[in-house]
Amino acid sequence: MVIVSGQVDTSIDKKNVYRYLGYSADSEPPARISALIEEYAEEAHHLIIPSYSYFFRQIERVQGSRVYVEGSGALLSQPIVFESDVIARLLEQSHRVAVLLVTIGNLLEETVCQLAQDGLVLQASVLDAIGSDAVEKVADCVEGRIRERAHADGSVISKRFSPGYCDWDITQQRAVFRAVNGHSVGVDLTDRCLMIPRKSISGIVGIGLPGSDIENYNPCKTCDKYDCRGRR
């Protein structure tokens, strides 16, 4: 299944924007920056064009740290392989996996670059942080729709995981893109497996039966990297 849409609520959460700008949860930026966030949050909507795509894939088998997922398109007979201890432990409890890709397009990013080139570094930083919050909103929306579909089938879902987190190497973006046909929403991969536009998120969500414990699966509980930005 593929869904591509612009109908997503991307209302900006100022607290999240503060965090993306580097402020701790118990602090707020100076009045000038707060006012700039208010102004840009109102004006940024015409720069945000949400698109997303997600597929449900059957899990063929899990062997060690490798997960074999059904292929797609002309390569249907060739499984897609996710390689990660963390992802393997998640998906061995799952019977399906949802693979997703979301973006807010490149207009906001282009505006950020133009502001920086004009020497308006603060303004560029604020708008970039707003874009980060917006793309997370799109990913949360897609995750919610995956949850609805799973619940309708009597299943539950895990948290969202993306290449580059924990031990799931960033080069696994290629496997995710193969599973979700990434070009369908206008997102490309560089040779270094970075996404363009930058304000894009890829990832997976495990789908399993109630009692499988995938809802509570959290590798952060056994990880000693306490300064990790992705810690949950």
C-alpha positions as CSV (number, residue, x, y, z in Angstrom):
1,M,0.0,0.0,0.0
2,V,1.2,3.5,-0.8
3,I,-0.2,6.8,0.4
4,V,1.0,10.1,-0.8
5,S,-0.7,13.2,0.7
6,G,-0.5,16.8,1.6
7,Q,-3.3,16.6,4.2
8,V,-1.3,16.5,7.4
9,D,-1.5,18.7,10.5
10,T,1.9,20.2,10.9
11,S,1.1,22.7,13.7
12,I,4.3,23.8,15.2
13,D,5.1,22.9,18.8
14,K,7.3,25.7,20.2
15,K,8.7,23.5,23.0
16,N,10.1,21.2,20.4
17,V,11.5,24.1,18.4
18,Y,13.3,25.2,21.6
19,R,14.8,21.8,21.9
20,Y,16.0,21.7,18.3
21,L,17.6,25.0,18.9
22,G,19.5,23.5,21.9
23,Y,17.5,24.8,24.8
24,S,16.9,22.3,27.7
25,A,13.4,21.4,28.8
26,D,13.5,23.7,31.8
27,S,14.7,26.8,29.9
28,E,13.3,29.2,27.3
29,P,15.1,31.4,24.7
30,P,15.4,35.1,25.0
31,A,12.4,37.2,24.0
32,R,13.8,38.1,20.6
33,I,14.2,34.4,19.6
34,S,10.7,33.6,21.0
35,A,9.2,36.3,18.9
36,L,11.1,35.1,15.9
37,I,9.8,31.5,16.4
38,E,6.2,32.9,16.7
39,E,6.6,34.8,13.5
40,Y,8.2,32.1,11.5
41,A,5.8,29.4,12.8
42,E,3.0,31.4,11.3
43,E,4.7,32.1,8.0
44,A,6.3,28.6,7.5
45,H,3.1,26.8,6.5
46,H,3.4,27.7,2.8
47,L,6.9,26.3,2.8
48,I,5.8,22.9,4.2
49,I,4.5,20.4,1.7
50,P,4.0,17.1,3.5
51,S,4.2,13.9,1.5
52,Y,4.5,10.3,2.7
53,S,4.5,6.7,1.7
54,Y,4.2,3.5,3.7
55,F,4.0,-0.2,2.9
56,F,3.2,-3.2,5.0
57,R,5.6,-6.1,4.4
58,Q,5.6,-9.7,5.6
59,I,8.6,-10.9,7.6
60,E,9.9,-14.0,6.0
61,R,12.4,-15.0,8.7
62,V,14.9,-13.7,11.3
63,Q,18.3,-15.3,11.4
64,G,20.7,-13.8,14.0
65,S,21.0,-10.1,13.3
66,R,19.4,-10.4,9.9
67,V,15.7,-9.9,9.1
68,Y,14.4,-11.0,5.7
69,V,11.4,-9.1,4.5
70,E,9.4,-9.8,1.4
71,G,10.7,-8.0,-1.7
72,S,8.9,-5.4,-3.9
73,G,8.2,-4.6,-7.5
74,A,10.3,-6.5,-10.1
75,L,12.5,-7.8,-7.2
76,L,9.6,-9.5,-5.5
77,S,11.3,-12.8,-5.3
78,Q,14.4,-11.3,-3.6
79,P,13.9,-10.5,0.1
80,I,14.9,-7.2,1.5
81,V,17.4,-7.6,4.4
82,F,17.6,-5.5,7.5
83,E,20.7,-6.1,9.5
84,S,20.8,-5.0,13.1
85,D,20.7,-6.8,16.5
86,V,18.2,-4.2,17.8
87,I,15.9,-4.5,14.8
88,A,16.2,-8.3,14.7
89,R,15.1,-8.5,18.4
90,L,12.1,-6.3,17.5
91,L,11.0,-8.0,14.4
92,E,11.4,-11.6,15.7
93,Q,8.4,-10.7,17.8
94,S,6.5,-9.2,14.8
95,H,4.6,-10.9,12.0
96,R,4.6,-7.8,9.7
97,V,6.6,-4.6,9.4
98,A,5.4,-1.2,8.2
99,V,8.1,0.7,6.3
100,L,7.6,4.4,5.9
101,L,9.1,7.5,4.3
102,V,8.0,11.1,4.9
103,T,9.1,14.5,3.9
104,I,8.1,18.2,3.9
105,G,9.6,18.9,0.6
106,N,12.5,21.2,-0.3
107,L,11.0,24.7,-0.2
108,L,11.7,25.3,3.5
109,E,15.2,24.0,3.1
110,E,15.9,26.3,0.2
111,T,14.6,29.2,2.2
112,V,16.9,28.3,5.1
113,C,19.9,28.2,2.7
114,Q,18.9,31.6,1.3
115,L,18.6,33.2,4.8
116,A,22.1,31.8,5.7
117,Q,23.6,33.1,2.5
118,D,22.1,36.5,3.3
119,G,23.9,36.4,6.7
120,L,20.6,35.9,8.6
121,V,22.0,32.9,10.5
122,L,19.7,33.2,13.5
123,Q,16.6,33.3,11.2
124,A,17.9,30.4,9.3
125,S,18.4,28.3,12.5
126,V,14.9,29.1,13.7
127,L,13.3,28.1,10.4
128,D,15.4,25.0,10.2
129,A,14.2,24.0,13.7
130,I,10.6,24.6,12.7
131,G,11.2,22.3,9.7
132,S,12.5,19.6,12.0
133,D,9.4,19.8,14.1
134,A,7.2,19.8,11.1
135,V,8.7,16.6,9.6
136,E,8.4,14.8,13.0
137,K,4.7,15.8,13.0
138,V,4.3,14.1,9.6
139,A,6.1,11.0,10.8
140,D,3.9,10.9,13.9
141,C,0.8,11.2,11.7
142,V,1.9,8.3,9.5
143,E,2.7,6.2,12.6
144,G,-0.8,6.9,13.9
145,R,-2.3,5.7,10.7
146,I,-0.2,2.6,10.8
147,R,-1.5,2.0,14.4
148,E,-5.1,2.4,13.3
149,R,-4.6,-0.1,10.5
150,A,-2.9,-2.5,12.9
151,H,-5.6,-2.2,15.6
152,A,-8.3,-2.9,13.0
153,D,-6.6,-6.3,12.4
154,G,-6.2,-7.0,16.1
155,S,-2.5,-6.1,16.1
156,V,-0.3,-3.7,18.1
157,I,2.7,-1.7,16.9
158,S,6.2,-0.9,18.2
159,K,7.9,2.5,18.4
160,R,9.4,3.9,15.2
161,F,13.0,3.0,14.4
162,S,15.2,4.6,11.7
163,P,18.6,3.7,10.1
164,G,21.3,5.5,12.0
165,Y,19.8,4.8,15.4
166,C,21.3,2.2,17.9
167,D,23.2,-0.4,15.9
168,W,21.2,0.0,12.7
169,D,23.8,1.4,10.3
170,I,22.9,4.4,8.1
171,T,23.7,2.4,5.0
172,Q,20.5,0.4,5.7
173,Q,18.7,3.4,4.2
174,R,19.1,1.6,0.9
175,A,17.1,-1.4,2.2
176,V,14.4,0.9,3.5
177,F,14.1,2.8,0.3
178,R,13.9,-0.5,-1.6
179,A,11.0,-1.5,0.6
180,V,9.1,1.7,0.4
181,N,10.0,2.8,-3.2
182,G,11.4,6.1,-1.9
183,H,11.2,8.1,-5.1
184,S,7.4,8.0,-4.9
185,V,7.5,11.0,-2.5
186,G,10.4,12.8,-4.2
187,V,13.1,11.8,-1.7
188,D,16.5,10.7,-3.0
189,L,19.5,9.1,-1.3
190,T,23.1,10.4,-1.7
191,D,26.0,8.1,-2.1
192,R,26.5,8.5,1.7
193,C,22.9,7.5,2.4
194,L,21.7,10.9,3.4
195,M,18.2,11.9,2.3
196,I,17.4,14.9,0.0
197,P,15.4,16.9,1.0
198,R,17.0,16.8,4.4
199,K,13.7,17.3,6.2
200,S,12.7,13.7,5.6
201,I,12.3,10.7,7.8
202,S,12.5,7.0,7.0
203,G,11.9,4.1,9.3
204,I,10.1,1.0,10.3
205,V,7.4,0.0,12.8
206,G,7.0,-3.6,14.0
207,I,3.5,-5.1,13.9
208,G,2.6,-8.0,16.2
209,L,-0.1,-9.6,18.2
210,P,-1.2,-8.3,21.7
211,G,1.1,-9.9,24.3
212,S,4.2,-9.9,22.0
213,D,5.6,-7.0,24.0
214,I,6.6,-5.1,20.9
215,E,4.7,-2.1,22.3
216,N,7.1,-1.8,25.2
217,Y,10.3,-2.8,23.2
218,N,12.9,-0.1,24.0
219,P,16.6,-0.9,23.5
220,C,17.5,2.4,25.4
221,K,16.7,0.5,28.7
222,T,19.7,-1.6,28.2
223,C,22.0,0.9,26.5
224,D,24.6,2.9,28.4
225,K,24.8,5.8,25.9
226,Y,23.0,8.2,28.2
227,D,23.9,11.3,26.2
228,C,22.3,10.0,23.0
229,R,19.9,12.5,21.4
230,G,17.6,9.6,20.3
231,R,17.3,8.2,23.8
232,R,13.7,7.4,24.8
